[in-house]
Amino acid sequence: MKVIKSILKEELANSMAMRKNFQRELAKLPKGSLIKKNIRGNVYYYLVLREKGRVRFVYKGKLDTDEIKIYKQTREYRAKYRKSISELNKQIKFLKGTLRGKKSV
């Protein structure tokens, strides 16, 4: 039983370290999301972000395809990191409960 508990503790520590790393990487990503608006037949881009609980639009103008790809890639990374953090939170909750003895292995 002690061997299983030590393995679970090690897995809990690994999961918590991974979650911390994902949160750090998520914090490094630029805030906001890029949206495209058609105004009088012209295409303009805005960065939408939250500041102090309010939604704010920051005008970016006309962007080239490389900049658009960067924002798209950032959005994909943000979604991936958030999903991984969510899965790790569930795993951490399960491991903590198991180590307390509330769940069977």
C-alpha positions in Angstrom: 0.0 0.0 0.0 2.9 2.4 0.8 4.3 1.8 -2.7 1.0 2.8 -4.3 0.8 5.9 -2.1 4.3 7.0 -3.0 3.5 6.6 -6.7 0.3 8.6 -6.3 2.2 11.3 -4.5 4.8 11.4 -7.2 2.2 11.6 -9.9 0.4 14.4 -7.9 3.7 16.4 -7.7 4.3 15.9 -11.5 0.8 17.0 -12.3 1.1 20.1 -10.2 4.4 21.0 -11.8 3.0 20.5 -15.3 0.0 22.7 -14.4 2.3 25.4 -13.2 4.3 25.2 -16.4 1.2 25.4 -18.6 0.0 28.4 -16.5 3.3 30.1 -17.0 3.3 29.6 -20.7 -0.3 30.8 -20.9 0.6 34.0 -19.1 3.4 34.6 -21.7 1.0 34.7 -24.6 -0.3 38.1 -25.7 -3.7 39.0 -24.4 -6.8 39.4 -26.6 -8.1 37.9 -29.8 -8.0 39.3 -33.3 -11.2 40.0 -35.1 -11.8 41.2 -38.6 -14.3 43.9 -39.5 -15.5 44.9 -42.9 -16.1 48.7 -43.0 -17.4 50.2 -46.2 -15.8 47.4 -48.2 -12.4 47.6 -46.5 -11.1 45.0 -44.1 -9.7 46.2 -40.7 -8.4 44.2 -37.7 -9.1 44.9 -34.1 -7.6 43.2 -31.0 -10.3 42.5 -28.5 -9.3 42.1 -24.8 -10.6 42.6 -21.3 -9.3 45.3 -19.1 -10.8 45.9 -15.6 -13.8 43.8 -16.4 -14.6 45.7 -19.6 -14.2 44.6 -23.2 -11.9 46.8 -25.2 -11.2 47.0 -28.9 -7.7 48.1 -30.0 -7.4 49.2 -33.6 -4.7 47.3 -35.5 -5.5 48.5 -39.0 -4.7 46.4 -42.1 -2.4 43.5 -41.2 -0.4 41.3 -43.5 -0.9 37.5 -43.5 2.1 36.8 -41.3 0.7 38.9 -38.4 -2.7 37.2 -38.8 -1.1 33.8 -38.6 0.7 34.8 -35.4 -2.6 35.8 -33.8 -4.3 32.7 -35.0 -1.5 30.5 -33.7 -1.6 32.3 -30.3 -5.4 31.6 -30.0 -4.7 27.9 -30.7 -2.0 27.7 -28.1 -4.2 29.5 -25.6 -7.0 26.9 -26.2 -4.5 24.0 -25.9 -3.0 25.3 -22.7 -6.4 25.9 -21.1 -7.6 22.4 -22.0 -4.5 20.9 -20.6 -4.8 22.9 -17.4 -8.5 21.8 -17.1 -7.5 18.1 -17.5 -4.7 18.5 -15.0 -7.0 20.1 -12.5 -9.4 17.1 -12.7 -6.4 14.7 -12.3 -5.1 16.7 -9.3 -8.5 16.6 -7.6 -8.8 12.9 -8.2 -5.2 12.2 -6.8 -5.8 14.4 -3.7 -9.0 12.6 -3.0 -7.4 9.2 -3.5 -4.5 10.1 -1.2 -7.0 11.2 1.5 -8.7 7.8 1.1 -12.0 8.9 -0.2 -11.7 7.1 -3.5 -10.7 3.6 -4.4 -7.7 3.0 -6.6 
